[in-house]
Amino acid sequence: MTMLSFRVDEEEAADVQRWAEQLGLDRSELLRQAVHRHLVQLRAETDVREWRSQPLTDDEKAFGEIADWGVSEDWSDWVNGAG
């Protein structure tokens, strides 16, 4: 693990401490989780932008059409078939 160090104003530092205590977490763990969640969100937003800028090809769209077919047989009568 790498250590990060940064400054925040006193009010935010107090909020971090209060939330950590309320959640039963170490202050560092609360900050690690917050940074992780924010990075996940940023990556997802980047993925969305990239996906929108590169539409699916016809070949890729074909998989969606196949998925729309549904199951090939009706197995609903097997629900109680074990008895």
C-alpha positions, 0 to 999 in steps of 0.5 A: 500500500502507498500512503497518501497525505493531504490537507482538509479544513478543520470542519471536514476533518471533524466530519470525517472523525464523526462519521468514522466513529459513527460507522465504527471505522478507522478514520483511514479506512473511511477515507480509503473507502471514500477514495475507492468509491469516487474512483469507481464512479469516475471510471464508470463515467469514463466508460460511459463516455467511451461507450457512447463515442464508439457505438456497437458494431452490427456483429456486436448488436447480433448478440442482443438479438439472440438474447431476445429469443428467450429460452428455446423450450418451456421448462415451467412444467418441471418446477414441481417435477421432483415429486 
